[in-house]
Amino acid sequence: MRLETSGVQEIDAPVAVVWSNLTDPTFVAAAAAGVESVEPVDATQYRVIASLGVGSVSLRFTLHVKLHDVDPLAGLRMSVQGAAPGSAMRVEAGATLTSSDVGPTRLAWTVASDVHGTIAGIGARLLQGTMRRKTEAFWTQFAGNCMTT
């Protein structure tokens, strides 16, 4: 099942602060609900353990995260592959930063994911709505955390 969403956050922090936070796996994990651990593999790859709940189903995923197309202070892309008992997911995400001399940093984000197995059996409408809410909640929390650093 293919799921896609996108959005924009206006963050009242300099682009350098937002970039530093965006590339800090611990900072990013703090904004993501369900993340249990983040283990760096190298400078651009991480192993993440996270729980994902949709409806009455909650699964514990092992995720392999890789950053690519990194353009410092401007944007990056992220590929995620993960598995849980009876389910699998693949996610492609992107974030683009735009700064202005006056005003907040603009962070535009996109997320496209493919999910299979038990988690996909819940139904497209419920899964799409949950994915959109959780993704928007993540970026809202990330933006709020950036403004307090």
N, CA, C and O atoms as a MOPAC input file, in Angstrom:
PM7 MOZYME 1SCF
protein

 N      0.83900 1    -1.16500 1     0.00000 1
 C      0.00000 1     0.00000 1     0.00000 1
 C      0.89100 1     1.23700 1     0.00000 1
 O      1.79400 1     1.35000 1     0.82900 1
 N      0.64900 1     2.14700 1    -0.90600 1
 C      1.43900 1     3.37700 1    -1.04700 1
 C      0.74400 1     4.51600 1    -0.30300 1
 O     -0.45200 1     4.74400 1    -0.47800 1
 N      1.50500 1     5.22400 1     0.52500 1
 C      1.00600 1     6.35800 1     1.28300 1
 C      1.91100 1     7.54800 1     1.03900 1
 O      3.13500 1     7.41600 1     1.05900 1
 N      1.31400 1     8.72100 1     0.80500 1
 C      2.10400 1     9.92800 1     0.55700 1
 C      1.49600 1    11.10900 1     1.29200 1
 O      0.27600 1    11.21800 1     1.41900 1
 N      2.36300 1    11.99100 1     1.77200 1
 C      1.91900 1    13.23500 1     2.38900 1
 C      3.06000 1    14.24700 1     2.31200 1
 O      4.21700 1    13.88200 1     2.10200 1
 N      2.72000 1    15.50100 1     2.48200 1
 C      3.72800 1    16.55900 1     2.45100 1
 C      3.21400 1    17.75000 1     3.24500 1
 O      2.02700 1    17.83200 1     3.55800 1
 N      4.10100 1    18.66000 1     3.56400 1
 C      3.70300 1    19.84200 1     4.31300 1
 C      4.83500 1    20.82600 1     4.44600 1
 O      5.92400 1    20.62500 1     3.91000 1
 N      4.56300 1    21.89200 1     5.16800 1
 C      5.53500 1    22.96400 1     5.38700 1
 C      5.46000 1    23.38300 1     6.84300 1
 O      4.37400 1    23.50500 1     7.41000 1
 N      6.61900 1    23.60100 1     7.44300 1
 C      6.70600 1    24.15000 1     8.79300 1
 C      7.46400 1    25.47500 1     8.70900 1
 O      8.48700 1    25.57100 1     8.03200 1
 N      6.96500 1    26.47100 1     9.38900 1
 C      7.68200 1    27.73100 1     9.56800 1
 C      8.30800 1    27.66100 1    10.95400 1
 O      7.59900 1    27.55300 1    11.95500 1
 N      9.64100 1    27.72400 1    11.01300 1
 C     10.35100 1    27.52400 1    12.27800 1
 C     11.07200 1    28.80800 1    12.65500 1
 O     11.90700 1    29.30900 1    11.90100 1
 N     10.74800 1    29.32400 1    13.80400 1
 C     11.33000 1    30.57700 1    14.27700 1
 C     12.71500 1    30.32300 1    14.86500 1
 O     12.94700 1    30.47800 1    16.06400 1
 N     13.62200 1    29.92800 1    13.98100 1
 C     15.01400 1    29.66700 1    14.35200 1
 C     15.86000 1    29.84500 1    13.09300 1
 O     15.36200 1    29.64300 1    11.98600 1
 N     17.11800 1    30.21700 1    13.24300 1
 C     17.98600 1    30.36600 1    12.07500 1
 C     18.15900 1    29.03800 1    11.32700 1
 O     18.08000 1    27.96400 1    11.92400 1
 N     18.39300 1    29.12800 1    10.02400 1
 C     18.53200 1    27.93000 1     9.20800 1
 C     19.66000 1    27.03300 1     9.72500 1
 O     19.54900 1    25.80900 1     9.64700 1
 N     20.74200 1    27.61200 1    10.25000 1
 C     21.86000 1    26.80000 1    10.76500 1
 C     21.42000 1    25.94900 1    11.95800 1
 O     21.86900 1    24.81200 1    12.10400 1
 N     20.55300 1    26.48500 1    12.80400 1
 C     20.04900 1    25.72900 1    13.95900 1
 C     19.13600 1    24.60500 1    13.47800 1
 O     19.24500 1    23.46600 1    13.93400 1
 N     18.23400 1    24.93400 1    12.55200 1
 C     17.31600 1    23.91700 1    12.03300 1
 C     18.11500 1    22.81300 1    11.34900 1
 O     17.82500 1    21.63400 1    11.55500 1
 N     19.10700 1    23.16200 1    10.54600 1
 C     19.93500 1    22.15900 1     9.85900 1
 C     20.66700 1    21.27500 1    10.85900 1
 O     20.67600 1    20.05100 1    10.72200 1
 N     21.27300 1    21.88600 1    11.85200 1
 C     22.00500 1    21.11700 1    12.86100 1
 C     21.07700 1    20.11200 1    13.53900 1
 O     21.45700 1    18.96200 1    13.76100 1
 N     19.86500 1    20.54400 1    13.86600 1
 C     18.90100 1    19.65400 1    14.50300 1
 C     18.41000 1    18.56800 1    13.54800 1
 O     18.20900 1    17.42400 1    13.95500 1
 N     18.22000 1    18.92500 1    12.28700 1
 C     17.73300 1    17.97300 1    11.29100 1
 C     18.73300 1    16.84400 1    11.04900 1
 O     18.33900 1    15.73400 1    10.69000 1
 N     20.00400 1    17.11600 1    11.23900 1
 C     21.03800 1    16.11300 1    11.00300 1
 C     21.54300 1    15.45600 1    12.29400 1
 O     22.51700 1    14.70400 1    12.27200 1
 N     20.88600 1    15.74200 1    13.40200 1
 C     21.22600 1    15.14100 1    14.69100 1
 C     20.21100 1    14.03100 1    14.98900 1
 O     19.06000 1    14.32400 1    15.31000 1
 N     20.62200 1    12.76400 1    14.88900 1
 C     19.65500 1    11.67600 1    15.06100 1
 C     18.98200 1    11.65000 1    16.43100 1
 O     17.82600 1    11.23800 1    16.53500 1
 N     19.66800 1    12.07500 1    17.47000 1
 C     19.06500 1    12.10200 1    18.79700 1
 C     17.98200 1    13.17000 1    18.87400 1
 O     16.92500 1    12.95000 1    19.46500 1
 N     18.25200 1    14.32900 1    18.27400 1
 C     17.26500 1    15.41000 1    18.25400 1
 C     16.03200 1    14.99100 1    17.46100 1
 O     14.90000 1    15.20400 1    17.89400 1
 N     16.26500 1    14.39300 1    16.29800 1
 C     15.15100 1    13.94000 1    15.45900 1
 C     14.33000 1    12.88700 1    16.19500 1
 O     13.10000 1    12.94100 1    16.18600 1
 N     14.99800 1    11.93500 1    16.82700 1
 C     14.30000 1    10.86500 1    17.54900 1
 C     13.43600 1    11.41200 1    18.68000 1
 O     12.38200 1    10.85200 1    18.98100 1
 N     13.87200 1    12.49800 1    19.30800 1
 C     13.11100 1    13.07900 1    20.41200 1
 C     11.76100 1    13.62400 1    19.94800 1
 O     10.84200 1    13.75600 1    20.75500 1
 N     11.63000 1    13.93800 1    18.67200 1
 C     10.36600 1    14.45800 1    18.12900 1
 C      9.46100 1    13.35300 1    17.60100 1
 O      8.29800 1    13.60500 1    17.28600 1
 N      9.97900 1    12.13700 1    17.50000 1
 C      9.23800 1    11.03300 1    16.88800 1
 C      8.63100 1    10.12500 1    17.95200 1
 O      9.35000 1     9.52700 1    18.75300 1
 N      7.32000 1    10.02600 1    17.95400 1
 C      6.63500 1     9.14800 1    18.89900 1
 C      6.99800 1     7.69100 1    18.61800 1
 O      7.05700 1     7.27100 1    17.46200 1
 N      7.23500 1     6.93800 1    19.66700 1
 C      7.47300 1     5.51000 1    19.52100 1
 C      8.91400 1     5.09400 1    19.33300 1
 O      9.20800 1     3.89900 1    19.34200 1
 N      9.83000 1     6.04400 1    19.16100 1
 C     11.24100 1     5.67500 1    18.97800 1
 C     11.81300 1     5.21500 1    20.31300 1
 O     11.77400 1     5.93900 1    21.30800 1
 N     12.34300 1     4.00400 1    20.31200 1
 C     12.93200 1     3.43800 1    21.52200 1
 C     14.44100 1     3.63500 1    21.56100 1
 O     15.01000 1     3.88200 1    22.62400 1
 N     15.09600 1     3.52400 1    20.39300 1
 C     16.54600 1     3.69200 1    20.36000 1
 C     17.00800 1     4.07800 1    18.96100 1
 O     16.36500 1     3.76400 1    17.95900 1
 N     18.15400 1     4.77400 1    18.92700 1
 C     18.81700 1     5.14500 1    17.68100 1
 C     20.28100 1     4.79600 1    17.84300 1
 O     20.93900 1     5.25700 1    18.77500 1
 N     20.78400 1     3.98900 1    16.94300 1
 C     22.18200 1     3.55500 1    16.99500 1
 C     22.87400 1     3.95900 1    15.69000 1
 O     22.54000 1     3.43300 1    14.62900 1
 N     23.83900 1     4.89400 1    15.75900 1
 C     24.56200 1     5.26400 1    14.53900 1
 C     25.36200 1     4.06900 1    14.00200 1
 O     26.03000 1     3.36300 1    14.75800 1
 N     25.28200 1     3.86000 1    12.69700 1
 C     26.08500 1     2.84500 1    12.01400 1
 C     27.32400 1     3.52600 1    11.44100 1
 O     28.43600 1     3.01100 1    11.55000 1
 N     27.11500 1     4.69100 1    10.83000 1
 C     28.18600 1     5.56400 1    10.36000 1
 C     27.61000 1     6.97000 1    10.27500 1
 O     26.54800 1     7.22600 1    10.84300 1
 N     28.27800 1     7.89000 1     9.58300 1
 C     27.84900 1     9.29500 1     9.56600 1
 C     26.49500 1     9.52000 1     8.90000 1
 O     25.84300 1    10.53300 1     9.15500 1
 N     26.06300 1     8.58700 1     8.05000 1
 C     24.80000 1     8.78900 1     7.33500 1
 C     23.80800 1     7.64200 1     7.49900 1
 O     22.75200 1     7.64500 1     6.86600 1
 N     24.13200 1     6.66100 1     8.34000 1
 C     23.23500 1     5.51800 1     8.50800 1
 C     22.99600 1     5.24000 1     9.98400 1
 O     23.88000 1     5.38900 1    10.82800 1
 N     21.73800 1     4.82000 1    10.26300 1
 C     21.33000 1     4.58100 1    11.63700 1
 C     20.45000 1     3.34000 1    11.70200 1
 O     19.76300 1     2.99300 1    10.74100 1
 N     20.48500 1     2.68700 1    12.84300 1
 C     19.57500 1     1.57900 1    13.14000 1
 C     18.63300 1     2.08900 1    14.22600 1
 O     19.07400 1     2.53200 1    15.28600 1
 N     17.33400 1     2.02100 1    13.94900 1
 C     16.33200 1     2.58200 1    14.84800 1
 C     15.34400 1     1.48500 1    15.23500 1
 O     14.91700 1     0.69500 1    14.39200 1
 N     14.99200 1     1.44500 1    16.49700 1
 C     13.92500 1     0.57000 1    16.98400 1
 C     12.76800 1     1.49300 1    17.35200 1
 O     12.93000 1     2.42700 1    18.13600 1
 N     11.59700 1     1.22000 1    16.77300 1
 C     10.43600 1     2.06900 1    17.02200 1
 C      9.15900 1     1.25200 1    16.99100 1
 O      9.04100 1     0.28100 1    16.24300 1
 N      8.20400 1     1.65900 1    17.81500 1
 C      6.88300 1     1.03700 1    17.81600 1
 C      5.94000 1     1.88900 1    16.98800 1
 O      5.94800 1     3.11700 1    17.08000 1
 N      5.13200 1     1.22900 1    16.18600 1
 C      4.14800 1     1.90800 1    15.35300 1
 C      2.79900 1     1.29500 1    15.62700 1
 O      2.60600 1     0.08900 1    15.47100 1
 N      1.87400 1     2.12200 1    16.03400 1
 C      0.53200 1     1.63500 1    16.31200 1
 C     -0.48200 1     2.26800 1    15.37700 1
 O     -0.48400 1     3.48100 1    15.16900 1
 N     -1.34500 1     1.43000 1    14.81800 1
 C     -2.43500 1     1.88100 1    13.95700 1
 C     -3.66400 1     1.08800 1    14.36700 1
 O     -3.66800 1    -0.14200 1    14.31400 1
 N     -4.70800 1     1.80400 1    14.77800 1
 C     -5.89300 1     1.10000 1    15.24300 1
 C     -5.53900 1     0.21300 1    16.42200 1
 O     -4.91700 1     0.66800 1    17.38100 1
 N     -5.92900 1    -1.04000 1    16.35400 1
 C     -5.66200 1    -1.97200 1    17.44800 1
 C     -4.34100 1    -2.72300 1    17.27400 1
 O     -3.99500 1    -3.56900 1    18.09900 1
 N     -3.60100 1    -2.41700 1    16.20400 1
 C     -2.34500 1    -3.11100 1    15.90800 1
 C     -1.16200 1    -2.23700 1    16.31800 1
 O     -1.09200 1    -1.06600 1    15.94600 1
 N     -0.24400 1    -2.80400 1    17.07700 1
 C      0.98700 1    -2.11400 1    17.44400 1
 C      2.14200 1    -3.06900 1    17.17800 1
 O      2.16000 1    -4.19500 1    17.67400 1
 N      3.08900 1    -2.61300 1    16.40200 1
 C      4.23600 1    -3.44100 1    16.02800 1
 C      5.53500 1    -2.73200 1    16.36800 1
 O      5.61000 1    -1.50300 1    16.36200 1
 N      6.55300 1    -3.52300 1    16.66400 1
 C      7.88300 1    -3.00400 1    16.96400 1
 C      8.76800 1    -3.24200 1    15.73300 1
 O      9.07300 1    -4.38400 1    15.38900 1
 N      9.16900 1    -2.15700 1    15.08300 1
 C      9.95500 1    -2.22000 1    13.85600 1
 C     11.43200 1    -2.00900 1    14.13100 1
 O     11.80800 1    -1.21300 1    14.99100 1
 N     12.26800 1    -2.73200 1    13.38900 1
 C     13.68500 1    -2.44200 1    13.29100 1
 C     13.86000 1    -1.72100 1    11.96700 1
 O     13.54400 1    -2.26500 1    10.90900 1
 N     14.36600 1    -0.49200 1    12.02700 1
 C     14.47000 1     0.36300 1    10.84400 1
 C     15.93100 1     0.64100 1    10.50600 1
 O     16.75900 1     0.85000 1    11.39300 1
 N     16.22500 1     0.64000 1     9.23900 1
 C     17.54800 1     1.00900 1     8.74000 1
 C     17.37500 1     2.32100 1     7.99100 1
 O     16.68300 1     2.38400 1     6.97500 1
 N     18.01600 1     3.37200 1     8.50700 1
 C     17.84800 1     4.72800 1     7.99100 1
 C     19.13500 1     5.16400 1     7.31300 1
 O     20.22800 1     4.98200 1     7.84800 1
 N     18.98900 1     5.74200 1     6.12400 1
 C     20.15300 1     6.25100 1     5.39200 1
 C     19.84400 1     7.64300 1     4.87700 1
 O     18.83400 1     7.86000 1     4.20800 1
 N     20.72900 1     8.59200 1     5.19700 1
 C     20.63000 1     9.94600 1     4.66200 1
 C     21.37600 1    10.00100 1     3.33300 1
 O     22.44300 1     9.40500 1     3.19000 1
 N     20.81400 1    10.71500 1     2.36500 1
 C     21.49900 1    10.88600 1     1.08600 1
 C     21.08300 1    12.21100 1     0.46200 1
 O     20.19500 1    12.89700 1     0.96800 1
 N     21.73300 1    12.56100 1    -0.63700 1
 C     21.50500 1    13.84800 1    -1.29800 1
 C     21.57700 1    14.98900 1    -0.28500 1
 O     20.76000 1    15.90900 1    -0.30300 1
 N     22.56300 1    14.91000 1     0.58800 1
 C     22.72400 1    15.90300 1     1.65100 1
 C     23.34300 1    17.16700 1     1.06000 1
 O     24.43900 1    17.13100 1     0.50000 1
 N     22.62900 1    18.27800 1     1.19100 1
 C     23.07400 1    19.58800 1     0.72600 1
 C     23.04700 1    20.50300 1     1.95000 1
 O     22.00100 1    21.06500 1     2.27400 1
 N     24.19400 1    20.66100 1     2.63900 1
 C     24.21600 1    21.38100 1     3.90800 1
 C     23.48100 1    22.72300 1     3.86000 1
 O     23.64600 1    23.51700 1     2.93400 1
 N     22.68100 1    22.93900 1     4.87200 1
 C     21.85500 1    24.12400 1     5.08100 1
 C     20.71700 1    24.27300 1     4.07700 1
 O     19.97600 1    25.25500 1     4.13000 1
 N     20.56700 1    23.31100 1     3.15700 1
 C     19.51800 1    23.41800 1     2.13600 1
 C     18.53600 1    22.25200 1     2.16200 1
 O     17.33600 1    22.46400 1     1.98700 1
 N     19.01200 1    21.02700 1     2.37400 1
 C     18.08400 1    19.91200 1     2.39000 1
 C     18.77500 1    18.56600 1     2.35600 1
 O     19.99600 1    18.46200 1     2.23800 1
 N     17.95100 1    17.54000 1     2.46400 1
 C     18.44300 1    16.16700 1     2.41300 1
 C     17.28900 1    15.23700 1     2.09400 1
 O     16.12000 1    15.61800 1     2.14200 1
 N     17.65200 1    14.00700 1     1.76700 1
 C     16.67200 1    12.94000 1     1.56100 1
 C     17.02100 1    11.81900 1     2.53200 1
 O     18.16300 1    11.70200 1     2.97700 1
 N     16.03400 1    11.00500 1     2.85200 1
 C     16.22900 1     9.90900 1     3.77600 1
 C     15.48600 1     8.69100 1     3.25600 1
 O     14.32900 1     8.78400 1     2.84700 1
 N     16.15400 1     7.55600 1     3.27500 1
 C     15.53200 1     6.28400 1     2.91800 1
 C     15.46500 1     5.43300 1     4.17500 1
 O     16.42900 1     5.34300 1     4.93600 1
 N     14.30700 1     4.81000 1     4.38100 1
 C     14.10500 1     3.96200 1     5.55600 1
 C     13.53100 1     2.63600 1     5.08300 1
 O     12.57700 1     2.59600 1     4.30700 1
 N     14.12400 1     1.56400 1     5.56000 1
 C     13.57100 1     0.23000 1     5.32900 1
 C     13.42600 1    -0.42100 1     6.68500 1
 O     14.31300 1    -0.32800 1     7.53300 1
 N     12.29200 1    -1.08400 1     6.88200 1
 C     12.08800 1    -1.68800 1     8.18100 1
 C     11.18800 1    -2.89900 1     8.13600 1
 O     10.44700 1    -3.11800 1     7.17800 1
 N     11.27300 1    -3.67900 1     9.19700 1
 C     10.46500 1    -4.89000 1     9.30200 1
 C     10.05300 1    -5.09600 1    10.74800 1
 O     10.75400 1    -4.72500 1    11.69000 1
 N      8.88700 1    -5.70100 1    10.88000 1
 C      8.34100 1    -6.14500 1    12.16200 1
 C      7.68800 1    -7.48500 1    11.86900 1
 O      7.44700 1    -7.79600 1    10.70200 1
 N      7.39500 1    -8.28100 1    12.87300 1
 C      6.75700 1    -9.57000 1    12.60000 1
 C      5.50300 1    -9.40400 1    11.72400 1
 O      4.52900 1    -8.77200 1    12.13500 1
 N      5.54200 1    -9.97100 1    10.53000 1
 C      4.39900 1    -9.94200 1     9.62900 1
 C      4.20100 1    -8.66200 1     8.84600 1
 O      3.20700 1    -8.53700 1     8.13100 1
 N      5.11300 1    -7.70700 1     8.95300 1
 C      4.96100 1    -6.42500 1     8.25100 1
 C      6.31300 1    -5.91000 1     7.78100 1
 O      7.36200 1    -6.26000 1     8.32300 1
 N      6.25400 1    -5.06900 1     6.75800 1
 C      7.46000 1    -4.41600 1     6.25100 1
 C      7.08600 1    -3.03300 1     5.75200 1
 O      5.94200 1    -2.77700 1     5.37500 1
 N      8.07400 1    -2.14200 1     5.75700 1
 C      7.84100 1    -0.79600 1     5.23700 1
 C      9.09400 1    -0.27400 1     4.55800 1
 O     10.22000 1    -0.66000 1     4.87300 1
 N      8.84900 1     0.61300 1     3.62300 1
 C      9.90700 1     1.33600 1     2.93500 1
 C      9.43400 1     2.78200 1     2.83700 1
 O      8.31000 1     3.04400 1     2.41000 1
 N     10.29100 1     3.71800 1     3.23100 1
 C      9.92000 1     5.12900 1     3.26500 1
 C     10.99300 1     5.94500 1     2.55800 1
 O     12.18800 1     5.71200 1     2.73900 1
 N     10.55500 1     6.89900 1     1.75600 1
 C     11.43300 1     7.90500 1     1.16600 1
 C     10.92200 1     9.24400 1     1.66200 1
 O      9.74400 1     9.56200 1     1.49600 1
 N     11.79800 1    10.03200 1     2.27100 1
 C     11.40100 1    11.33300 1     2.80200 1
 C     12.40400 1    12.38500 1     2.36400 1
 O     13.56700 1    12.08400 1     2.09500 1
 N     11.94500 1    13.59900 1     2.29800 1
 C     12.82100 1    14.70700 1     1.93900 1
 C     12.48700 1    15.92500 1     2.76600 1
 O     11.34500 1    16.11700 1     3.18300 1
 N     13.49500 1    16.74800 1     2.99900 1
 C     13.30400 1    18.00600 1     3.70600 1
 C     14.13700 1    19.06600 1     3.00000 1
 O     15.31000 1    18.84800 1     2.69800 1
 N     13.52100 1    20.21300 1     2.74000 1
 C     14.19200 1    21.33000 1     2.08800 1
 C     14.04800 1    22.55400 1     2.97000 1
 O     12.94600 1    22.88700 1     3.40500 1
 N     15.16600 1    23.22700 1     3.23500 1
 C     15.15800 1    24.42100 1     4.07500 1
 C     15.32500 1    25.66500 1     3.21200 1
 O     16.12100 1    25.68900 1     2.27300 1
 N     14.56300 1    26.68800 1     3.54800 1
 C     14.68100 1    27.98500 1     2.88300 1
 C     14.75600 1    29.03100 1     3.97900 1
 O     13.89300 1    29.09000 1     4.85500 1
 N     15.79700 1    29.85800 1     3.92400 1
 C     15.93100 1    30.89900 1     4.94100 1
 C     15.66700 1    32.25200 1     4.30500 1
 O     15.76500 1    32.43000 1     3.09100 1
 N     15.32900 1    33.19000 1     5.16500 1
 C     15.17600 1    34.56400 1     4.71100 1
 C     15.92600 1    35.44900 1     5.68400 1
 O     16.20000 1    35.05300 1     6.81600 1
 N     16.25300 1    36.64300 1     5.23800 1
 C     16.96900 1    37.56700 1     6.12400 1
 C     16.10100 1    37.96600 1     7.30700 1
 O     16.60300 1    38.22700 1     8.40000 1
 N     14.80500 1    38.01100 1     7.07700 1
 C     13.86100 1    38.37500 1     8.12900 1
 C     12.79800 1    37.28100 1     8.17500 1
 O     12.25800 1    36.89300 1     7.13900 1
 N     12.50400 1    36.79300 1     9.35500 1
 C     11.44800 1    35.80300 1     9.46900 1
 C     11.96900 1    34.40200 1     9.69100 1
 O     13.17400 1    34.17400 1     9.79400 1
 N     11.04400 1    33.47600 1     9.76400 1
 C     11.38700 1    32.09200 1    10.11900 1
 C     12.03800 1    31.32200 1     8.96700 1
 O     12.00500 1    31.73800 1     7.80900 1
 N     12.62600 1    30.19000 1     9.33100 1
 C     13.13400 1    29.23600 1     8.34500 1
 C     11.95400 1    28.39400 1     7.87400 1
 O     11.14600 1    27.93000 1     8.67800 1
 N     11.86800 1    28.20600 1     6.57900 1
 C     10.78500 1    27.40000 1     6.00900 1
 C     11.33000 1    25.99500 1     5.75500 1
 O     12.33600 1    25.83000 1     5.06600 1
 N     10.66400 1    24.98900 1     6.31000 1
 C     11.03600 1    23.59800 1     6.10700 1
 C      9.89200 1    22.91800 1     5.35600 1
 O      8.80800 1    22.72500 1     5.90600 1
 N     10.14100 1    22.55700 1     4.10100 1
 C      9.15100 1    21.82800 1     3.30300 1
 C      9.53400 1    20.35400 1     3.34000 1
 O     10.69900 1    20.00900 1     3.14000 1
 N      8.56500 1    19.48700 1     3.59300 1
 C      8.85200 1    18.06300 1     3.73000 1
 C      7.89500 1    17.22400 1     2.89000 1
 O      6.75200 1    17.60300 1     2.63400 1
 N      8.40600 1    16.07600 1     2.47400 1
 C      7.59500 1    15.09400 1     1.75300 1
 C      7.89000 1    13.72200 1     2.33500 1
 O      9.00500 1    13.44900 1     2.77700 1
 N      6.87900 1    12.86300 1     2.33000 1
 C      7.04300 1    11.48800 1     2.79100 1
 C      6.22200 1    10.58600 1     1.88000 1
 O      5.04000 1    10.83600 1     1.64700 1
 N      6.85200 1     9.54500 1     1.36900 1
 C      6.15800 1     8.51500 1     0.59200 1
 C      6.57100 1     7.17600 1     1.17000 1
 O      7.75900 1     6.90000 1     1.33900 1
 N      5.57700 1     6.34000 1     1.47400 1
 C      5.90500 1     5.04900 1     2.07200 1
 C      5.10800 1     3.93000 1     1.42600 1
 O      3.99500 1     4.12500 1     0.93700 1
 N      5.70600 1     2.77400 1     1.44000 1
 C      5.05400 1     1.54100 1     1.01500 1
 C      5.03300 1     0.62800 1     2.22300 1
 O      6.07200 1     0.36400 1     2.82800 1
 N      3.85000 1     0.14600 1     2.57300 1
 C      3.72400 1    -0.76300 1     3.71200 1
 C      3.07300 1    -2.05800 1     3.25400 1
 O      2.21300 1    -2.06700 1     2.37300 1
 N      3.50200 1    -3.14400 1     3.86800 1
 C      3.02100 1    -4.46800 1     3.48900 1
 C      2.77900 1    -5.29500 1     4.74400 1
 O      3.40000 1    -5.06200 1     5.78100 1
 N      1.87700 1    -6.25600 1     4.64200 1
 C      1.65900 1    -7.20400 1     5.72400 1
 C      0.55600 1    -6.78200 1     6.67000 1
 O     -0.39900 1    -6.11300 1     6.27600 1
 N      0.70000 1    -7.18300 1     7.93100 1
 C     -0.31500 1    -6.95900 1     8.95100 1
 C     -0.72600 1    -5.49800 1     9.03300 1
 O     -1.91500 1    -5.18200 1     9.08400 1
 N      0.25100 1    -4.61700 1     9.04600 1
 C     -0.04600 1    -3.19200 1     9.19900 1
 C     -0.84500 1    -2.66900 1     8.01300 1
 O     -1.69200 1    -1.79200 1     8.18400 1
 N     -0.59600 1    -3.18200 1     6.82600 1
 C     -1.33700 1    -2.74400 1     5.64000 1
 C     -2.75000 1    -3.30200 1     5.62100 1
 O     -3.63300 1    -2.73100 1     4.98000 1
 N     -2.97400 1    -4.41200 1     6.31600 1
 C     -4.29300 1    -5.03500 1     6.34700 1
 C     -5.32800 1    -4.23700 1     7.12700 1
 O     -6.50700 1    -4.59000 1     7.11800 1
 N     -4.92200 1    -3.19400 1     7.78500 1
 C     -5.83300 1    -2.39000 1     8.59100 1
 C     -6.81300 1    -1.60900 1     7.72200 1
 O     -7.93100 1    -1.31100 1     8.14100 1
 N     -6.39200 1    -1.29100 1     6.54200 1
 C     -7.26700 1    -0.52700 1     5.65000 1
 C     -6.62800 1     0.78100 1     5.25000 1
 O     -6.01300 1     1.46600 1     6.06800 1
 N     -6.77800 1     1.11700 1     3.99500 1
 C     -6.12300 1     2.29000 1     3.42600 1
 C     -6.52400 1     3.58700 1     4.11200 1
 O     -5.66900 1     4.41500 1     4.42700 1
 N     -7.80200 1     3.76500 1     4.34200 1
 C     -8.25500 1     5.04500 1     4.90500 1
 C     -7.69900 1     5.26400 1     6.31200 1
 O     -7.20000 1     6.34600 1     6.62200 1
 N     -7.78400 1     4.23300 1     7.16700 1
 C     -7.28100 1     4.35500 1     8.52800 1
 C     -5.76600 1     4.53600 1     8.52500 1
 O     -5.24000 1     5.37700 1     9.25300 1
 N     -5.07100 1     3.75600 1     7.71700 1
 C     -3.61600 1     3.84000 1     7.66400 1
 C     -3.16000 1     5.19400 1     7.13100 1
 O     -2.23800 1     5.79300 1     7.68300 1
 N     -3.79200 1     5.68600 1     6.06600 1
 C     -3.42600 1     6.98500 1     5.49300 1
 C     -3.64500 1     8.10100 1     6.51700 1
 O     -2.77800 1     8.95600 1     6.69500 1
 N     -4.79500 1     8.09600 1     7.18800 1
 C     -5.07900 1     9.12500 1     8.18400 1
 C     -4.10800 1     9.09400 1     9.34700 1
 O     -3.64100 1    10.13900 1     9.79900 1
 N     -3.80200 1     7.89800 1     9.83500 1
 C     -2.86100 1     7.75500 1    10.94400 1
 C     -1.46500 1     8.21200 1    10.53000 1
 O     -0.79100 1     8.92500 1    11.27400 1
 N     -1.03900 1     7.79900 1     9.34000 1
 C      0.28800 1     8.19000 1     8.85100 1
 C      0.38100 1     9.70800 1     8.71500 1
 O      1.38000 1    10.30500 1     9.11700 1
 N     -0.63900 1    10.32900 1     8.15800 1
 C     -0.63500 1    11.78300 1     7.99200 1
 C     -0.58600 1    12.48200 1     9.35400 1
 O      0.20200 1    13.40900 1     9.54000 1
 N     -1.41600 1    12.05000 1    10.30200 1
 C     -1.42600 1    12.67700 1    11.63100 1
 C     -0.08200 1    12.51800 1    12.33600 1
 O      0.43200 1    13.47200 1    12.91900 1
 N      0.48300 1    11.32400 1    12.28500 1
 C      1.75800 1    11.08800 1    12.97400 1
 C      2.90100 1    11.85800 1    12.31800 1
 O      3.78200 1    12.36900 1    13.00900 1
 N      2.89100 1    11.94300 1    10.99800 1
 C      3.93400 1    12.68300 1    10.29300 1
 C      3.82400 1    14.17600 1    10.59900 1
 O      4.82900 1    14.82800 1    10.88100 1
 N      2.61300 1    14.71400 1    10.54500 1
 C      2.41800 1    16.13000 1    10.87000 1
 C      2.77400 1    16.41300 1    12.33300 1
 O      3.36500 1    17.44900 1    12.63700 1
 N      2.42000 1    15.50400 1    13.23200 1
 C      2.76500 1    15.67400 1    14.64700 1
 C      4.28000 1    15.66600 1    14.83800 1
 O      4.80700 1    16.43000 1    15.64700 1
 N      4.98100 1    14.80800 1    14.10000 1
 C      6.43700 1    14.77500 1    14.18600 1
 C      7.02700 1    16.12100 1    13.78800 1
 O      7.83400 1    16.68500 1    14.52600 1
 N      6.62900 1    16.64500 1    12.62200 1
 C      7.21600 1    17.90300 1    12.13800 1
 C      6.82700 1    19.07600 1    13.03400 1
 O      7.62200 1    20.00000 1    13.20900 1
 N      5.63200 1    19.06100 1    13.60100 1
 C      5.22500 1    20.11500 1    14.53800 1
 C      6.09100 1    20.05300 1    15.78800 1
 O      6.55500 1    21.08300 1    16.27700 1
 N      6.31100 1    18.84000 1    16.30900 1
 C      7.16600 1    18.67300 1    17.49800 1
 C      8.60500 1    19.06800 1    17.17300 1
 O      9.25600 1    19.74600 1    17.96800 1
 N      9.10300 1    18.64800 1    16.01300 1
 C     10.46300 1    19.00600 1    15.59400 1
 C     10.60700 1    20.51700 1    15.56600 1
 O     11.57100 1    21.05600 1    16.11000 1
 N      9.65500 1    21.21600 1    14.93600 1
 C      9.71000 1    22.68400 1    14.84900 1
 C      9.69600 1    23.31300 1    16.24100 1
 O     10.46700 1    24.23000 1    16.52400 1
 N      8.81400 1    22.81300 1    17.10600 1
 C      8.76200 1    23.34000 1    18.46000 1
 C     10.06400 1    23.12500 1    19.21500 1
 O     10.52600 1    24.01200 1    19.93300 1
 N     10.64900 1    21.95700 1    19.05500 1
 C     11.93200 1    21.66600 1    19.70400 1
 C     13.03200 1    22.57000 1    19.17400 1
 O     13.90300 1    22.98800 1    19.93600 1
 N     13.01100 1    22.88000 1    17.87800 1
 C     14.02700 1    23.77700 1    17.28200 1
 C     13.95500 1    25.16300 1    17.89200 1
 O     14.98000 1    25.82100 1    18.07200 1
 N     12.76100 1    25.60400 1    18.20800 1
 C     12.58500 1    26.97000 1    18.72800 1
 C     12.98900 1    27.07500 1    20.18300 1
 O     13.10200 1    28.18300 1    20.70800 1
 N     13.21100 1    25.94100 1    20.85600 1
 C     13.60400 1    25.99200 1    22.26100 1
 C     15.08500 1    25.69100 1    22.44800 1
 O     15.57600 1    25.69100 1    23.57700 1
 N     15.81000 1    25.43200 1    21.35000 1
 C     17.25300 1    25.13700 1    21.48800 1
 C     18.07600 1    26.38500 1    21.32800 1
 O     19.30300 1    26.33000 1    21.41300 1

